[in-house]
Amino acid sequence: MKIIATARMGHGTFQAKFVPLSQLEEVEKIYVVRKTPGPEIDKLEYIVLPRWCRFSLFHVLMAPFVLALNAKKKKADLILAYHMIPYLLFAWFASKLTGIPFIFAQTGSECQLLVKKHFIGKFLLFCLTRAHLIFVPGDSSYRFWCSFGLEKKLRILHSSIDVERFSPKKKKCQTDILFVGRLSYEKQVDLVLKGSVSLVEKNPSLRIRIIGDGPKKRELIGLSEELSLSGNVVFTGFRENILSDLNHAKIFIMTSSMEGLPVALMEAMACEMLVIAPAVGNIPTILKDRKTGLLLQSTTTESVSLALEDAYENYDHYDQLRKNARQMIVDNYSYESAKKKWREIFQAI
């Protein structure tokens, strides 16, 4: 089978999606239409758009034609689209021109907000009804799309983790609390800082590491100074490879107001970190409270503070919980589990 894809995603997420697919004997070649080349993956070839397609208008106007042209030229059997705007539209258009079936794969949870909007929502639903299948990241998204009558098209298939690489190789602890993600409004990283204050007062040497970049970075650095945490918090900026950070840290925390199913969270679980995350999006699919992690039912300074104190003071007590977290990823989100799901999908196609 030959697959042509259109997608927007970071380096790590890209590998999580395409590596297990490339390892299947059934897959002869994967072509990815993209603005820039991505990571090297076996059997995957990039079709790089002209430089002027890096401007949004030209990208929207030209990319679907490039996708359709190459789908025919490369004799693709399937079109695969990750991310709704504009990639679902590209895939639908290319499928319409070529007659090649397409699959849409949800990333994040923004598309669930978009589809509720009056005009654009109706058009997106129209495109979704034309998809051969729709991949969703977890139970919450599955139920959401079922409410639109799409249950026959739905399959739960999300990013997968290289559990051989992301495994518990604990070294000397350098970080007590680790956050990984975009420093943006919806991530609510300020709650990580505010929720750490009382724990730092009790443990002045506590070390907090914030990995990521974004529009809130300067504000968050200022907040850490206001809270007298500047001696405890390190802002590293964006890091492409976080494996070493995961294996030198104890507690992984997220406080987002909205999520799909974050790859960074799954990687932390695979490394047997003690994870704290909110009950939003599809996170409860894998994070079972006090079984595979600590689930925040609400994201307030108080709830975050209590969870952090519990995790820090009872870290050794949660040894089995951390092992359970890894097993959850191995069983359901490893490369092997993704390959099994893809084989079932190919048989259905």
C-alpha positions as CSV (number, residue, x, y, z in Angstrom):
1,M,0.0,0.0,0.0
2,K,1.1,3.5,-0.8
3,I,0.0,6.4,1.4
4,I,0.2,10.1,0.9
5,A,-0.2,12.4,3.9
6,T,-0.7,16.0,4.8
7,A,0.0,17.1,8.3
8,R,1.1,19.7,10.8
9,M,3.0,18.5,13.9
10,G,6.2,18.7,15.8
11,H,9.2,16.4,15.4
12,G,8.3,14.1,18.2
13,T,4.6,13.8,17.4
14,F,5.5,13.2,13.7
15,Q,7.6,10.2,14.7
16,A,4.9,8.9,17.0
17,K,2.4,8.9,14.1
18,F,4.6,7.7,11.2
19,V,7.2,5.3,12.6
20,P,4.9,2.4,13.4
21,L,3.1,2.9,10.1
22,S,6.4,2.7,8.2
23,Q,7.3,-0.5,10.0
24,L,4.3,-2.4,8.5
25,E,5.0,-4.9,5.8
26,E,1.8,-3.9,4.1
27,V,3.1,-0.3,3.6
28,E,5.3,0.1,0.5
29,K,5.8,3.8,0.7
30,I,4.6,6.9,2.6
31,Y,4.7,10.3,0.9
32,V,4.3,13.4,3.1
33,V,3.4,16.8,1.5
34,R,5.0,19.4,3.8
35,K,6.5,22.9,3.9
36,T,9.8,21.6,5.1
37,P,11.4,18.1,5.4
38,G,10.9,16.3,8.7
39,P,12.7,13.6,10.5
40,E,14.2,10.7,8.5
41,I,11.9,7.7,8.7
42,D,12.3,4.4,6.8
43,K,10.1,4.2,3.6
44,L,9.0,7.8,4.1
45,E,9.6,10.5,1.4
46,Y,8.9,14.2,1.7
47,I,7.3,16.2,-1.1
48,V,8.4,19.7,-0.1
49,L,6.2,22.6,-1.2
50,P,7.7,25.6,-2.9
51,R,9.2,28.2,-0.6
52,W,6.4,30.7,-1.3
53,C,3.9,28.2,0.1
54,R,5.2,29.1,3.6
55,F,2.9,32.1,3.3
56,S,-0.5,31.1,4.5
57,L,-2.5,32.2,1.5
58,F,-0.3,30.5,-1.0
59,H,-0.2,27.4,1.2
60,V,-4.0,27.2,1.3
61,L,-4.4,27.8,-2.4
62,M,-1.6,25.5,-3.7
63,A,-1.1,22.6,-1.2
64,P,-4.4,20.7,-2.0
65,F,-3.5,20.7,-5.7
66,V,0.0,19.5,-5.0
67,L,-1.5,16.8,-2.7
68,A,-3.9,15.7,-5.4
69,L,-1.3,15.8,-8.2
70,N,1.1,13.7,-6.3
71,A,-1.5,11.3,-5.0
72,K,-2.2,10.4,-8.7
73,K,1.5,10.6,-9.8
74,K,2.6,8.3,-6.9
75,K,-0.4,6.0,-7.4
76,A,-1.4,6.3,-3.7
77,D,-4.0,4.0,-2.3
78,L,-4.9,6.2,0.6
79,I,-4.8,9.9,1.6
80,L,-4.1,10.6,5.3
81,A,-4.7,14.0,7.0
82,Y,-3.6,15.0,10.5
83,H,-5.1,18.2,12.0
84,M,-8.4,19.7,10.9
85,I,-7.6,23.2,9.6
86,P,-6.6,23.2,6.8
87,Y,-5.5,19.6,6.3
88,L,-8.9,17.9,6.5
89,L,-9.9,20.3,3.7
90,F,-6.8,19.5,1.7
91,A,-7.5,15.7,2.0
92,W,-11.2,16.1,1.1
93,F,-10.4,18.2,-2.0
94,A,-7.6,15.8,-3.2
95,S,-9.9,12.8,-2.6
96,K,-12.7,14.5,-4.6
97,L,-10.3,15.2,-7.5
98,T,-8.6,11.8,-7.5
99,G,-11.2,9.3,-6.2
100,I,-8.7,8.1,-3.6
101,P,-10.2,7.5,-0.2
102,F,-9.0,9.6,2.7
103,I,-8.7,9.2,6.5
104,F,-8.8,12.1,8.9
105,A,-6.9,11.8,12.2
106,Q,-7.7,14.2,15.0
107,T,-4.8,15.9,16.8
108,G,-5.5,18.0,19.8
109,S,-9.0,19.1,20.8
110,E,-9.4,22.4,18.9
111,C,-11.3,20.7,16.1
112,Q,-14.1,19.8,18.6
113,L,-14.5,23.6,19.2
114,L,-14.4,24.4,15.5
115,V,-17.1,22.0,14.5
116,K,-19.5,23.8,16.8
117,K,-19.2,27.0,14.9
118,H,-22.1,27.8,12.7
119,F,-20.8,28.1,9.1
120,I,-17.3,26.5,9.2
121,G,-18.7,23.8,11.5
122,K,-21.2,22.6,8.9
123,F,-18.6,22.5,6.2
124,L,-16.2,20.6,8.4
125,L,-18.9,18.0,9.2
126,F,-19.6,17.7,5.5
127,C,-15.9,16.9,4.9
128,L,-15.9,14.4,7.8
129,T,-18.9,12.5,6.4
130,R,-16.9,12.0,3.2
131,A,-13.9,10.5,5.1
132,H,-13.4,6.8,4.8
133,L,-12.4,6.6,8.5
134,I,-11.8,9.1,11.3
135,F,-9.1,8.5,13.9
136,V,-9.7,9.9,17.4
137,P,-7.2,10.0,20.3
138,G,-9.4,8.6,23.1
139,D,-12.8,7.8,24.6
140,S,-13.9,11.5,25.2
141,S,-13.4,12.4,21.5
142,Y,-15.1,9.1,20.4
143,R,-18.2,10.1,22.4
144,F,-18.1,13.6,21.0
145,W,-18.1,12.6,17.4
146,C,-20.7,9.9,18.0
147,S,-23.0,12.7,18.9
148,F,-22.7,13.9,15.3
149,G,-23.7,10.5,14.0
150,L,-20.2,9.5,12.8
151,E,-19.8,6.3,15.0
152,K,-19.4,4.0,12.0
153,K,-16.4,5.9,10.8
154,L,-14.6,6.2,14.2
155,R,-11.5,4.3,15.3
156,I,-9.4,5.1,18.4
157,L,-5.9,5.4,17.1
158,H,-3.5,8.0,18.5
159,S,0.2,8.7,18.7
160,S,2.4,5.8,19.8
161,I,5.5,5.7,21.9
162,D,8.8,4.0,21.4
163,V,8.7,2.2,24.7
164,E,12.2,0.8,24.2
165,R,13.6,4.3,24.0
166,F,11.2,5.9,26.5
167,S,11.7,3.5,29.4
168,P,12.7,3.8,33.1
169,K,16.4,4.5,33.1
170,K,16.4,6.6,36.2
171,K,19.6,8.5,37.0
172,K,20.5,10.9,39.7
173,C,17.5,13.1,40.3
174,Q,18.1,16.7,39.0
175,T,14.4,17.8,38.9
176,D,11.6,17.3,41.3
177,I,8.8,18.8,39.2
178,L,8.8,18.8,35.4
179,F,6.5,20.6,32.9
180,V,6.8,20.0,29.2
181,G,4.6,21.9,26.7
182,R,3.9,25.2,25.0
183,L,3.9,28.2,27.3
184,S,0.5,29.5,26.2
185,Y,-2.8,30.5,27.8
186,E,-4.6,27.1,27.7
187,K,-1.6,25.3,29.3
188,Q,-2.1,27.3,32.5
189,V,1.5,27.0,33.5
190,D,1.0,29.7,36.1
191,L,-0.9,27.1,38.2
192,V,2.3,25.0,38.3
193,L,4.2,27.9,39.8
194,K,1.4,29.0,42.2
195,G,0.7,25.5,43.2
196,S,4.4,24.9,44.1
197,V,4.8,27.8,46.5
198,S,3.8,26.0,49.7
199,L,5.9,23.0,48.8
200,V,8.9,25.2,48.2
201,E,8.4,26.8,51.6
202,K,8.6,23.4,53.2
203,N,11.4,22.2,50.9
204,P,13.6,25.2,49.9
205,S,15.8,23.1,47.7
206,L,12.9,21.9,45.5
207,R,13.8,22.0,41.8
208,I,11.2,22.8,39.1
209,R,12.0,22.6,35.4
210,I,9.8,24.2,32.7
211,I,10.5,23.0,29.2
212,G,8.9,24.8,26.3
213,D,8.4,28.2,24.6
214,G,5.5,30.4,23.8
215,P,3.8,33.7,24.3
216,K,3.5,33.4,28.1
217,K,7.2,32.8,28.7
218,R,8.2,36.3,29.8
219,E,5.1,36.6,32.0
220,L,5.8,33.3,33.6
221,I,9.4,34.2,34.4
222,G,8.1,37.4,36.0
223,L,5.5,35.4,38.0
224,S,8.3,33.0,39.3
225,E,10.1,36.1,40.6
226,E,7.0,37.6,42.2
227,L,6.4,34.2,44.0
228,S,10.1,34.1,45.1
229,L,10.6,30.9,43.0
230,S,13.3,32.2,40.7
231,G,15.9,30.2,42.7
232,N,13.9,27.0,42.2
233,V,12.6,27.3,38.7
234,V,14.6,26.8,35.5
235,F,13.1,27.8,32.1
236,T,14.9,25.9,29.4
237,G,13.0,27.0,26.3
238,F,12.1,24.5,23.6
239,R,14.0,21.2,23.6
240,E,13.6,18.7,20.8
241,N,14.8,15.7,22.9
242,I,13.3,15.5,26.4
243,L,14.3,11.9,27.2
244,S,17.2,12.9,29.5
245,D,14.9,15.4,31.3
246,L,12.3,12.7,31.9
247,N,14.9,10.3,33.3
248,H,16.4,12.8,35.6
249,A,13.0,13.9,37.1
250,K,10.4,12.5,39.5
251,I,7.1,14.3,39.0
252,F,5.5,15.3,35.7
253,I,2.7,17.8,35.7
254,M,0.2,19.3,33.3
255,T,-2.5,21.8,34.2
256,S,-4.1,22.5,30.8
257,S,-7.7,23.7,30.4
258,M,-8.0,21.7,27.1
259,E,-6.0,18.8,25.6
260,G,-6.3,16.0,23.2
261,L,-4.0,13.3,24.5
262,P,-0.5,14.8,24.9
263,V,2.5,12.8,23.6
264,A,4.7,14.3,26.4
265,L,2.4,12.9,29.0
266,M,2.5,9.4,27.4
267,E,6.3,9.6,27.2
268,A,6.5,10.5,30.9
269,M,4.3,7.6,31.8
270,A,6.4,5.3,29.7
271,C,9.5,6.4,31.7
272,E,7.6,5.5,35.0
273,M,7.3,9.1,36.1
274,L,4.7,10.0,38.7
275,V,2.3,12.1,36.6
276,I,-0.3,14.7,37.5
277,A,-2.7,15.9,34.8
278,P,-6.2,17.3,34.5
279,A,-9.3,15.4,33.7
280,V,-9.8,17.1,30.3
281,G,-10.0,15.9,26.8
282,N,-8.9,12.3,26.4
283,I,-6.4,12.3,29.3
284,P,-8.8,10.2,31.5
285,T,-8.5,7.4,28.9
286,I,-5.0,6.6,30.1
287,L,-4.7,8.4,33.4
288,K,-6.7,6.5,36.0
289,D,-6.7,8.3,39.4
290,R,-4.3,6.6,41.8
291,K,-3.9,3.7,39.5
292,T,-1.7,5.2,36.7
293,G,-1.3,8.7,38.0
294,L,-2.9,11.5,39.9
295,L,-5.9,13.0,38.1
296,L,-6.9,16.6,38.8
297,Q,-10.7,16.9,38.8
298,S,-10.3,20.7,38.8
299,T,-7.4,23.0,37.9
300,T,-7.1,25.5,40.7
301,T,-4.1,26.6,42.7
302,E,-5.4,24.7,45.7
303,S,-6.0,21.4,43.8
304,V,-2.6,21.6,42.1
305,S,-0.8,22.4,45.4
306,L,-2.5,19.4,47.1
307,A,-1.6,17.1,44.3
308,L,2.1,18.2,44.2
309,E,2.4,17.8,48.0
310,D,0.9,14.4,47.8
311,A,3.2,13.3,44.9
312,Y,6.3,14.7,46.5
313,E,5.8,13.5,50.0
314,N,4.5,10.0,49.0
315,Y,6.6,9.5,45.9
316,D,8.0,6.1,47.1
317,H,4.6,5.0,48.1
318,Y,3.4,5.4,44.5
319,D,6.0,3.0,43.1
320,Q,3.4,0.5,41.8
321,L,1.3,3.3,40.3
322,R,4.3,4.4,38.3
323,K,4.8,0.9,37.0
324,N,1.1,0.7,36.1
325,A,1.5,3.9,34.1
326,R,4.2,2.4,32.0
327,Q,2.2,-0.8,31.4
328,M,-0.8,1.3,30.2
329,I,1.4,2.8,27.5
330,V,3.1,-0.5,26.6
331,D,-0.3,-2.2,26.2
332,N,-2.2,0.5,24.4
333,Y,0.2,3.1,22.9
334,S,3.4,1.4,21.9
335,Y,4.6,1.0,18.3
336,E,3.5,-2.6,18.5
337,S,-0.1,-1.8,19.6
338,A,-0.3,0.9,16.8
339,K,0.8,-1.6,14.2
340,K,-1.8,-4.0,15.3
341,K,-4.5,-1.4,15.0
342,W,-3.2,-0.3,11.5
343,R,-3.3,-3.9,10.3
344,E,-7.0,-4.2,11.4
345,I,-7.7,-1.0,9.5
346,F,-6.0,-2.2,6.3
347,Q,-8.1,-5.3,6.5
348,A,-11.2,-3.3,6.8
349,I,-10.2,-1.1,3.9
